[in-house]
Amino acid sequence: MTASLRRRRLLLATSLFAALSLVLSSCSSSDDSAGGENCDAYEAYQGYDGTEVEIYTSIRSPEAEIFQESFAEFEECTGIIISWNGTAEFEAQLPVRVEGGTAPDLAVFPQPGLLKAMVATGKMFPATSDVSANADEFYGPDWKAYGTVDRTFYAAPLGASVKSFVWYSPKTFADNGWTIPTTWPELLALSDQIAAEGKVQPWCVGFGSGDATGWVGTDWMEDIMLRVNDAATYDAWVNHTMPFNDPKVAAVLKEAGKVLKNAKYVGNVSAIATTTFQDGGAGIVDGSCAMHRQASFIGGILAANYGATIVTPEDTDVEGGITTFYFPGVTADQRPALGGGEFVGAFSDRGEVGAVQLYLTSPEWNNKKAALGGWFSANKGLDTANVADPVNKNAVEILKNATIFRFDGSDAMPAAVGTGSFWREMTAWVAENKSDKAVLDAIEKSWPKS
């Protein structure tokens, strides 16, 4: 037993003793052993008192402590101890542990590829029927599909991230009388209006990221792919059952070029390649540009390094205040979402392991975890009132209303493409004004033959 686990059990015992003493001193007739009436919510997880479940993950301190806090009442009411084991070596060490016969009870998979590899070992267990039913009830089918391998459901959704955001300043929009666009044509029309007015640059963009320069361009491609084409086409593109230089892909790059290679929108196009992705968003803080497409994480960077304040859309009087609107579809009723998430899969079929996996799919836990801050999920039972951050609140609404959800496509492509030629060619596209055809042909040629 680890020292941390001993401390947690000691704290648990101490809290139970204190609760019992309080009940006796007040002459209460209640016989609830922990948490009073709160334990009624944990009836489905009973029968495993004194057991322990390890969750192995890449999520470490300080986030780990927040996860542990979210489990406290569950542990008190069920007697199941959850051992949260976070490590920076998760992706390298999980296969070693599985091969060596010391697999964890549950593992948090940050991407579907590793899940598939672990299922192939024959050491994973399908999710229980209860977990599967919760996934059907509280998550969209795209989320369940990412936890499914060869038509068998293994891993339940956990946290989520969203990339389909446009960042902007509510004050800048209000001062200029601009309205939030709800379709891709409206977004282009707004860009034309801002360019014609000439007060600020419509878009600010930066592809620079050291050895990873170009990934911002791939995100633009992925988001627009989900808008110009359907989910099956997106999957065929990612899986290479459709060539990278297919006309459907060319149509996507053409749409992206309407913004990214339009000097009226972005200023010096070639400078995008040498502008860091951090500096790329700075213009919406100082008011020199109107819009910036980027995932939710950029808010923290702009707040820490550029003096931004994260606000709500209604905060139209805050200098340096920034927030987000949804990167719109081609039509208002088309609401695809690009993002990512984690999935919890089991290497044990013990009852307490299934109970913990089930609890993590419940609206009760998702609301409890979100209320602790800095986290959200795609669980349909998650109340946005428990999500304090306005950007995360927007993300929850995007996920709840998404007609399609897909993971970052470049992450699922072979490394030679996804983090290689795709990055490089998108950079050359803006830096050298390389033609659409030449870019797509080069990426197609780079795809591994086997």
Secondary structure as GFF3:
##gff-version 3
##sequence-region A 1 450
A	DSSP	alpha_helix	3	25	.	.	.	ID=ss1
A	DSSP	three_ten_helix	36	45	.	.	.	ID=ss2
A	DSSP	beta_strand	52	57	.	.	.	ID=ss3
A	DSSP	alpha_helix	63	70	.	.	.	ID=ss4
A	DSSP	alpha_helix	72	78	.	.	.	ID=ss5
A	DSSP	beta_strand	81	86	.	.	.	ID=ss6
A	DSSP	alpha_helix	90	99	.	.	.	ID=ss7
A	DSSP	beta_strand	106	109	.	.	.	ID=ss8
A	DSSP	alpha_helix	112	119	.	.	.	ID=ss9
A	DSSP	alpha_helix	129	138	.	.	.	ID=ss10
A	DSSP	alpha_helix	141	146	.	.	.	ID=ss11
A	DSSP	beta_strand	148	149	.	.	.	ID=ss12
A	DSSP	beta_strand	152	153	.	.	.	ID=ss13
A	DSSP	beta_strand	156	162	.	.	.	ID=ss14
A	DSSP	beta_strand	165	168	.	.	.	ID=ss15
A	DSSP	alpha_helix	170	176	.	.	.	ID=ss16
A	DSSP	alpha_helix	184	197	.	.	.	ID=ss17
A	DSSP	beta_strand	201	203	.	.	.	ID=ss18
A	DSSP	three_ten_helix	210	212	.	.	.	ID=ss19
A	DSSP	alpha_helix	215	228	.	.	.	ID=ss20
A	DSSP	alpha_helix	231	239	.	.	.	ID=ss21
A	DSSP	alpha_helix	247	260	.	.	.	ID=ss22
A	DSSP	alpha_helix	263	266	.	.	.	ID=ss23
A	DSSP	three_ten_helix	269	273	.	.	.	ID=ss24
A	DSSP	alpha_helix	277	280	.	.	.	ID=ss25
A	DSSP	alpha_helix	283	286	.	.	.	ID=ss26
A	DSSP	beta_strand	289	293	.	.	.	ID=ss27
A	DSSP	alpha_helix	298	306	.	.	.	ID=ss28
A	DSSP	beta_strand	309	310	.	.	.	ID=ss29
A	DSSP	beta_strand	321	326	.	.	.	ID=ss30
A	DSSP	beta_strand	336	346	.	.	.	ID=ss31
A	DSSP	alpha_helix	351	359	.	.	.	ID=ss32
A	DSSP	alpha_helix	363	371	.	.	.	ID=ss33
A	DSSP	three_ten_helix	384	386	.	.	.	ID=ss34
A	DSSP	alpha_helix	390	401	.	.	.	ID=ss35
A	DSSP	beta_strand	404	407	.	.	.	ID=ss36
A	DSSP	alpha_helix	409	412	.	.	.	ID=ss37
A	DSSP	alpha_helix	415	416	.	.	.	ID=ss38
A	DSSP	pi_helix	417	421	.	.	.	ID=ss39
A	DSSP	alpha_helix	422	431	.	.	.	ID=ss40
A	DSSP	alpha_helix	436	446	.	.	.	ID=ss41
###
